[in-house]
Amino acid sequence: MTSSIERIFREEHGRVVASLARRFGDLDVAEDAASEALLVALERWPVDGVPPNPGAWLTTTAGNKAIDRIRRERQRDAKHQAALMISDDTPHEPTGMVEDDRLRLLFACCHPALALEARVALTLRLLGGLTVAEIAAAFLVPETTMAQRITRAKAKIKGAHIPFRVPAAADLAERLAGVLAVVYLVFNEGYLSSAEDASPVREELTDEAIRLGRVLRTLLPDEPEVAGLLALMLLTDARRRARVAGGELVPLPEQDRGSWDRELIAEGHALVRACLTRNRPGQYQLLAAVNAVHTDAATVADTDWSQIAALYAHLEAIAPSPFVTLNRAVAVAELDGPEVALALVDPLPLTSYHAFHATRADLLRRLGRSAESRDAYDAALAATANSAERAYLTRRRDQLGG
Amino acid sequence: MPQYFLSVHHDEAGQAEMEAMTEDDMQRMFGQVGAFNDRLMAEGAWVFAGGLMPIEQSTCVDATGEKPVVTDGPFAESKEYLGGFWIIEAADLDAALAWASAGSAACEGKVEVRPFQSE
């Protein structure tokens, strides 16, 4: 019972805090009241049963707790600003408005005036309902450090008057890109953990990113990049089970395609198709399309590499980056051979990026340049702490002939 | 309404650049800042603004001891000094950042936005 209450609470956390933050104009009041409501739920629900609309119940209970607290503080300090909020006793609306509240909160948490790491932490805490301890563990920093990071970010939202508002149409695309970047960062940290001591795939992070992606999709159904990001995460996550075997990373061409999650793939493909009809391509949609091509192929040999190369070329045109060129080179290697691909890869300014060295190592191996390939595997190993990736790279290096 | 301190900092390179500015460049920049100030006033965002004399003209006073002590020079040796500032009123940080970006373009320098304490 306790764990199912905690699950409900986590799912509803964003909604409850967002609604209270709008009503009381204060994140701390909102968060504390939400925690108090959880305590009441843990006491009452096992006896009375879970209410039919737990989200509305939690919001109402938390709202009452917040009013109690403000009344107490007003008695202590008549001049307390928060006391003014009590006259703004807007009635609780369980639908419509609440959805907008969550979006407002998300844009505040991902405001460009906050450092990226603070945006990630705040989003996971307030929208994701993760505890500070969980977020600290996910990013492998001490709990006190994470608590401080979150406290500072909340203080800046309050002190600098960062608005709880969905940006105007003129700024929406740019600000939305910032929100999507935070969600994708959470996903990627889960999908290929950069940390030495962590498990290679951190499902608590990938699952949370996908959940946030679904929330965004519900809130902004007309933004193709939102659908694109969700599709990208689903099509990537669909391959999770095939991705690590015996503690070793399994690269895409060697994966057991039978263990890919067909349901997630179908959902991802449907989203990609819906994006295509809108004809407003963006980076997440193009990356999702690449993954749709991969997950369309029954075997590696069936992969439509020219389509993948074309999608990366399109991506290079709208968002040029050496990471994109590196990925295009992988497709080019299949189409025009490793020598042509290597010429694309070599000049890229990515010498501290493990995938750059791993790609070079593979191309050099295919060209029979073993000694250089070995050096490149060593460079890749030096650049990654992920245990499964290290296991894979080490085996490939040691398989090289003299 | 919240108030924000918009400050422009000069480092040594920036100071040298300023000193090397031609009369025409100077006039152009003053014109831009003047137009920006006019907009601040027209839209009711203006509280106060000013440009500061070079840091060499600073004097420090310390009256925390028995007798006030006056010393020549800045509070702390630093590579960057406050060169000028605006104090504005804005509805929220987004509005303040929009003013700051117009101010930065006008004065051709980086602008720091800092909220005032509200009582």
Interface residues (C-beta under 8 A of the other chain):
Chain A: H111 A113 G159 A160 H161 I162 P163 R165 P167
Chain B: P2 A91 D92 L93 D94 A96 L97 V113 P115 Q117
